[in-house]
Amino acid sequence: MGSVATANQPGVAAPGPGTGSDQAVLSLRSVGRFFDQGDHWAVRGLSLDIAPGEFFGLLGPSGCGKTTTLNMIAGFLDPTEGSIHVTGRDLRSVPPHRRNVAMVFQDYALFPHLSARDNVAFGMKVRKKPRPVIDRRTTELLDFVDLAAAADRLPSQLSGGQQQRVAIARALAVDPGIVLLDEPLSNLDSRLRADVRLELKRLFRSAGVTVILVTHDQSEAFSLCDRVAVMFRGTAAAVGRPDDIYRLPPTVEVAEFVGEANLFPARVVTGGSTVLRAAVTVGADVVEREVVAAASVTSAGQEGHVLVRPEVARVTAESAGATAGLRGTIRDVSFLGEFASYQIDLGGRSVGSKVVYEGQLLKPGAPVTFDWAPKDAVFIPSETPAPGGTP
């Protein structure tokens, strides 16, 4: 795949996990949007800073406010409160076509009667660019997205992945500083999705633009984005690198949304800012364990939950001589190819474990022990309600 420069962000490298407002190409400050019809806040109190060249994700369930946020950035909706700035410029009175922002819609929104070439050229024609500039830029972009050979085909003659690449080329044709992607993979089948994810990442890295992705798919957001905001009820419950959010989620709600989670009620016995000791309730048993703190926890007696992801849980057949851990019984087995997934009964509590398949599966009814390493368990303090409207 070729490379292409943009007028605004040539070859900007991806930023690190921390981004200050002085570095941000896009800043949202206490942004909210109230809908009279339905009488609710779709977004409330949302503040974000996004750096030049960053691939940033808005991740959350349907109705959490992520698409409303995207539409406010694009200018299709006005914020009810708060402000949106691009490179320091307040966008409140700036119409969509003057925002230096391009959007790739969920259904790609290609003109069915125009060829791939004419779809890519459309935005430049509207902006009355000189014909030689339009022709040169269109050819460059079609080559960039590997569609030079399909330049004269109509959208109906292109595959879903090809249509998506035309939509991306059309967005890049107007040299945007920011590209907005609204559920860009939802119309593709699952087999194609993994390949297209890698392609999207290469395309936008090469183009050097800032990208904001809206998705409800955790694997999509985590595989594509430098940082992610996990949204519930119109605001961000967590913002950070995907691996940090997955490993150290700040709330139970985030933990459950971004992956499979075994969550056990727990109480701090000995506090600490990074490692603490907790009394963990598992079924009918209460065990004391050292665990990692997801947030600063200093006081004994604090209530919360201990998170153990299935892939880090230790499951050992009792026949193998296991002596440590919580005793349980295999309830269900799923063979996933590379992994085996087990559902285990621990004193009436069902927990999950995912282990690398090594040629033999444990059978339902088999006695096992379940445990975890201290570094793999995370204490999450009890949640406080997030601000915002109804989902």
C-alpha positions, 0 to 999 in steps of 0.5 A: 500500500502506498503513502499519502500526505495530507495538507494538515497533518503530514506524517504525525506519529502516534502520541503516548497515553497522556495528552495535555490540552496544550497539545490537543488538536481536539478538546471537549470541555464539559460538553453536553447535549439535551434532547427535548424529544425524549427529555434526556441528556444524551451527553453530559459533562464530557471532557476529552483532549485528543492529540494530533495523529492520535487514533482515538476510540469512543467505545460504549453500548448503544445509547451511551452518547458516542454517536451524539458526541461524534455528530457534535464534533462534525457540526451536525448537532450543537452542544447544549452546554460546554465547548468544542475546540479544534487547534484552539478554535471554538467551533460553536459558530463554525458550520460543518463544511468549515471545520476541517473535519471529514466523516465516514458514515456507517453505511459509507454513504457513497453516491450509487450513480458515481464511479469510485473515482467520481465519489473520491473527487466529489468533495474537491469538486464542491470546493471548486479545486482546479481540475488538474489538482482534482485528477492528481489527488484522486489518482493518488488516493485511489492508489493509496487505498489499492483501488486504482484498478477499480476506479471506474466501477460503481459502488454496487460493483464493489465489495463491502471492504472496497466500498469502505476504502472508497469512503476513506479516500473520499474523506481524505481527499479534502485534506481533513485534520480530523477523520470521524469514523461511525461504526465503520466495520458494522456492515462487514462479515466477521471474517472480513473484519479482522483484515479490514482492521489492520488495513484501517490502521495502516491507512490512517497511520500513513495518512497522518490524520487524527482519527476518532472512531465510534464503536460498540465493539471492544475488540475493534476499539482495542485493536485500532486505537491508541487510547479509548474513552469508555462511555456510559450514560453520556460521559466517559467512565474511563479514558486511557490506553486499551491495555490499561483499561482492560488490566486496571478498569476503574469500575465494575461496569467498565470491567464487564464491558471490555471483556469477560470478568470474574468479579468477587465481592471483597473488603480491604484488610490492609490498604495500599496504593498499588498492592493491598490485602483483601478478604475475597468472598467466593461462593460460601468461602472467604479467603484473604489474598494480595491483589493489585489496586485499580485505584488508590486504596488506603483504608481498611474496610473499603468495600469493592470487588476483585476482578480475575480475568478468565485467561489469568485464572489458574485451573488445576485438576485435583488428580494432578496433585493440586493442594492450593486454591479453591475447590470446584467442579467443571460444569461446562467445557467449550473448545475454542481451537487454541483455547479451552473455556471452562465454567467452574462451580465454586460452592454454588458460584459459577466462574470462568477460565480460559486456558491454552489447549494442550491436547486434552480437555477436562471433562464436566464433573471433574474436580479442580482447584481455582486460583490466581496470582496476586499480580493478576487480581485487581481490587475495584472500589465500589462505584459512585454513580457517573454523571449524565443522562439516561442511556 
